Structure formats: structure tokens, C-alpha cells
Amino acid sequence: MKSPAPRILLQHDRTDCGVACLASLIEYFGGEESFEKLRTLSGTSTQGTTLLGLYQAALSCGLKAEGLQADIAHLKIVGTPCILHVVQDRKYQHYVVCYRFEKDHFIIGDPAKGLTKYTADSLEKIWSTHTLLTVSPAENFPLKKAKEKQKFAWFKQQLKQDSSHLISALVIGLVVSLLSISVAIFTQKLIDDYLPDKNSLKIFSGLSLLVFILLVRSVLGIARENFLLNQSKDFNSRTLRYFYHSLLQLPKSFFDSRRTGDFVARMNDTYRIQNAVSFLVGQTAMDVLITLLTVVFVFINSFTSGLILLISILLNFVLLIRLKENIVSRQKNVMGSYSMNESNFIDSIKGIDAIKSSGKEEFFSQHTQKVFQNFQSALVNLGKIRIRLNFFTELIATITLASILGICSWQVLNQSLKMGEMMGILSLTLVLLPAISRLALVSLQLEEAKVAANRMFEFTTVKPEDFVSVTDLNTLPEINFSKLEFKSISFRFPGRKQLLHDINLEIKKGDLVALWGESGSGKSTLMQLAERFYLPEEGNIFINDVHYSEIPLEKWRSLIGYVPQEIKIFNGTLLFNITLNDKEGDQLHAISFCKESGLESYILQLPQGYHTLVGEAGINLSGGQKQWLGIARALFSKPPLVLLDEVTAAMDRNTELFIFALLEKYKPQTGILLISHKIQSVRKADRIFLLEAGTIRQSGTHEELMSQENSYSRACREV
């Protein structure tokens, strides 16, 4: 079988070369994948992509991949396309695709330049690493056609509930289209029959009927608009609900590499899809019917004029086909730059304290202007192609109208066409030409909606977390927690070096275990592994000797109270921020817990106590206040396992002493894992584990560790 033609997708920025190579090979094998998803799968960052990251991404996309080292001689006989790691100008790391050796040169796809040819000597100069990644489709490789079917099925499902509204609007639209040609028919009859016969009765009757038809058309038009308005509201609400619900089911790793503004932009994309649906049903169907009826009418009365109209329609669609690729590309750029602009606005407003304290207002103002200008430039580029399309459609319409007017006038002079028929043809042509222009321009809206739907569909293709279909956790089997155990745990982020290696750690009920280590050593990541935000690369995690995969995710997380370093404060009351819901039972339980634990004394210092508004809509809490609120949030349901990440870092000494007294109080019923850089906090633990270079070097009580030479004892002596 003949091999597909080599191709290369150009990189979007300097860090995208590896992603562009992999996306090109996926397309070469008949698949399709977005740069964005490949960036996530490969761990692409501002530093670029590793070959390991590309290997992991290739496997995730249904490809077979193998990392190798070879020389030029072996590269000539490699039987499959491969990604080469090259060094340009002896300092710039880069990736290219080697498709094959042909005659005396290699066919190379360079994402910075396009398809090119290299001799063996010229390739040898840049391929100094001699490392490559061979790539070929596996049995489960998803073809583009299969994905298109999935997209269509997804879109069809979204519209299914609107079928009655849409069908009603469509039928009414078709009736309105039929009624719209009544003016042309009446004009022809009036000039050719009624006026020459001087039949005033027929003229009056015809006018009365025409007025009635036009009134009916107006009423039907209003009904159609109402149907579409209701459908629009229902569709947007349902699609947004589906999108946001799907979003919340995705794993935390999905959110790590994405900008907040991108999520906002995609949620706003629902209106683009809805606009296209409304336009198709409300206007395009009418334009198609008007076009068909007009062409038939004109052909019956003047074959030459009908032929000109047909040529005009064909020219419009030839123009559309030629510009389609440009339109799609520019619409993708508009949506991408829009999400970047949203992200930049959100990020800079959230970081206003840092901007002001460092005196960087001018820099961020200029940077925001630059990002916004990129968005505006993308809009201008799309606008220019709209202008071109408009110009050519109007040019075709002008030539068509002039040609038909000339032909009809000539036919009237030769008495092969009646004056009324000419007026009818011109009347319908004036209705038809805008309809043809709209049909040509509808592609812009359809492609925009398609891009938006693809961006939303991407989220539906990401594997969600393994939730079971149980809404009430109480129906799941009860687990009496006795211990959490990490056995030989290793972990790395996609495409990066191993962060944790061979971690063995046990937290028993009634124990306060501390994890101590330098910043960036993986302490917080280990806690997130315990929460099952991530899954280990190697090793296992157990609760009561039961493997994590055997316990439903909801039940697992219901056993854990987690307090991260950064406490998220939601807009609402303090009580809502403790319970994170508005159930009266939970709120009463939270108040009872705060009274019992002594936290109420801190809460009552706020203006309205439990009902104090906090977040952007209320008062700003201090770092220490956020931390005791986070503890209340984690402990009020009395989970059997508590994970505390630098939980007293912003507290004053008295509050910290109170929190540790509280933990001691609940310790007999709870297992506690504490991360802290404060020696005074860690030394209270029953056992301290020292995490160094991604692995646990030593463990023991404070006294046992102090009797040995290690990083912990050195830090204690320096205090």
C-alpha cells in the first residue's frame, strides 16, 4: 500500500516543536490530536518537551513508540517515521520528523520551517545526540473518521432534547419562504394580466390576498423567533451544565497545565454553537428553499437567466472552498488568543498585590496591552478574510444582477419575455442574491461553531476520575480506618525526571506522623498521591491493607480531611466556606464542631461571626485566619485521616499552640500526616520521616534523629 504523503504542522511557539512533530505523525497515520492535549500528555512547559514526554504522549494517543540511539547508516533503513532530537547552531534544542531516506537525501519535517530535504552529511551536523523516537500506529489507534463520528454523536445528543423546537422553527421557516415569493408572483400577474384587462376586481382581490399572506408571514416569523429563543436558552443552559459537570469530573492533572481564562473562554463558546444552530434552522433553511424556488421560477420563464443564476451560485461556493482553510485557521487563532487574553486578565488581577508591591504596574500594563493586541490582530486577520469574502460575493451579485437585467431587457424587446415575467424575475433575483451571500457567509459561522465544538469536545475525550455511580456515600460499605500505607511509591510528572522514588511510609490511627524536607522535595506531591489526585508510577497505596483501586474514589476521599498550603476562600459566608454546601444539617454540625473544638472563639471575633461574608464579596481574611478556616473545613466531618500541608505557616504562636492542642485532642480517633518546615511543629510528632532527593533517608522520633548526623539534626542545631 502506498505510504501517505509526508506532512508537518508548524509549531505555535518555540516550545512546541516536539508537540508539532507528534501531531504531524498522528495526522500522517490518519488520526487527529490537538496541540493542547499533546502539551498536557507530554508535560510540555516553558522549557519545552523531553523525549520521554513525547514517548508517554505517543503511548497515550494509541501509538507504539520506542526510544533509540542510532547513527546515520541505521537511520537510512528505519522502517517507520521517527522524531529526531537535534541541536541547531550548536545550542538550540529542537525536534524534527524523519520520514524516510530517498535516493540521496532524507525527507525531514521541520516544525519551524516545513518540509525539507537533508543530505546525510547535513543531517549528521545537527543530529549530534543520535537519539530518536520511532512512532507507528498501534491496534487501538483512533482514526480521525472515528473521532468525527464521536463528535457528531455528541453534538446530536446535545440537540436531541431541542428537536421539537427546532422542527417547529424549521417548518415555519419553510412556510415563510414559500409565502415570500408571493410578491413576485403577484407582480407578474398584475403587470401581465390584471392591468392590461383593467380588471379592478381582480386587482383589489389580489392586493387583499397579498396583504393577508404578508400578515400571515409576519405572524409566523414572530412564532419562529420565539421557538428559536426558547431553544437557545435551553440549549445554552444544558450545554453549559454538561460542560461544567464534565469538567469537575476530570482529574486534577488536567487542570495543572491549563489557564483559568481558557476554561472561561470555552464555557463562553456555547453561544457560538447555539448561534450556528439558530442560523442554520432559522435562516439557512429558508435561504436554501428560496434559492431552489427562485432558480426553478427563473428557469421556467428565462432559461438564460436561470443559467446565469446557477453559475453565480457555483462561483460563490467555489470561492468559499478556496477560502475555507484560511477561515478555519484564523478562527482557531482568534479563539486561542481570546483564551490567552482572558487568562492574562484573570492572572494579573489575582496577582495585584505582587504587582503593586514590586512596582511593576507599567510592565504588566504593557504586557497586557501586548496580549490584547495579539487578540485584536487575530480578529483583524479574520475580519480581513470576511471582507474579502464579502467583496467577491458582492462582485458576483452585481455582475449577476446586471447580466440578468440585460438578458431580460433584450428578451422583452424581442417579445420572448413578458414585462411582468421580467419584473417577477428581477424581484426574485433581488431576494435571491442576498440569500446566496448569506449561504456563502454561513460557512464562517459554521466553521466558528465547529472550532468551538471541537474545543468543548476535547474535554469530553479526557478520561474522568473513577467515580462510581453512587450519589449517597452512606450506601457504600463502611471502612473503619486503622492505617494508611505507602509501599515502594515512585512518581514523576509527564516528561519529567522522577520526583519520588521508593517511598515507604505508614500512618496509623492515633499517630501524628511528620514529613520533613527541603522545598521541592515532593512532600506536597506525596499528600496529593494520598488524595488520589495523581496515581503512582510504581508502588501501591493501601488503607487497612486494601489497595486503593478497590475502594471507590468518593469513599476514599470521604475518609480524608486535607488542608493544603493555599486555602481557597469562596465568595459567601464563613459557615459556607467551612461546609462548602448549603445543607442545614451540615451547617448545624459545623457550628457544633466549632463550639466543641474551641474554634468558635476565633470565628466570633469576625464582624458577623459564622455569617460574615468573606472572599471577593466580603472581608479579606489574613493568612492565619485562612489556615484555621481550612482546618475547620477539614475536621468538622471528623475524618479518620487528616493531611496537613504547612498548616501553621502563617499562624501566630498562640494560634499554633491552640491548633496542636486541638490535633492532640482528636489524635486518638485519627491518623495525622503533617508537613511543616517549622522545627517546633515537627518535633511534636510521634515519628518524623526525612524526605531527601525524592526518597525517605531516615525516620524516627525527634530524640532519635537528634542523636544522629542528618539534615534534620543540623537544621535543629542552627535554630
RABELZI-V160235 format. One line per field, one symbol per residue. phi: phi as a letter, one per 30 degrees, with the letter a starting at -180 (. if undefined). burial: 1 if it has 9 or more other ideal C-beta (glycine too) atoms within 8 Angstrom, else 0. A space follows every 10 residues. Layout:
phi->???
burial->???
//
This chain:
phi->.ddddebbcd ddbddcdddd dddddddedj caadeddded dcidbdcjbc dddddddddd ciccbbdbca ceddddcddb ebccccbchi bcdabbccda cbicacdccc dcbjdabbde dddedccddh cabdbadddc dddddddddd ddddddddde dceddddddd dddddddddd dddddddddd ddcddddhcd dddddddddd eddddedddd ddddddeddd dddddddddd dddddddddd ddedddccde ddddddddde ddddeddddd ddcdddddde ddddeddddd cadddddddd dddddddded ddcedddded dddddddddd ddddeddddd cddddddcic eddddddddd dddddddddd dddddddddd dddddddddd dddddddddd ddddicbddd dddddddddd ddeddddddd dddedddddd dddddddedd dddddddcdb dcddddedcd dbacbcbhdb abdeicddcb bhdbabbcej cccccblddi djdddddddd didbcddbib bbchicdedc ceeddedddc cccddccdcc dldddddddh acdddddddd dddddddjdd ddddddechd cddbidcbdc ddeddddddd ddddcddhdd bbcbchdcec dddddddddd dddddceecb cbcccacded ddddddbccc cbhibddbal dedddddbca ddddddddd
burial->0000011110 1000111111 1111111111 1010101111 1111000111 1111111110 1111101000 0100110100 1111111000 0001111111 0000111111 1000100111 0010011000 1111111000 1001001001 1001100110 0100110111 0111111111 1111111111 1111000000 0110010011 0011011001 1011101101 1101110111 0111011001 1011000111 1111111011 0111111111 1111111111 1011101110 1100111111 0110111011 0011001101 1111111111 1111111100 0000100000 0001001100 1101101110 1100110111 0111011011 1011101110 1100001101 1111111111 1111111111 1111111111 1111111110 0101001001 0000010010 1011111111 1101110111 0011111010 1111111000 1111111111 1101010011 1111010100 1111111011 1111001010 0111111110 0000011011 1011001011 0110010011 0111100000 0001111111 1111110111 1111111110 1000110111 0110011001 1111110000 1110101111 1101111101 1100110101 111111000
//
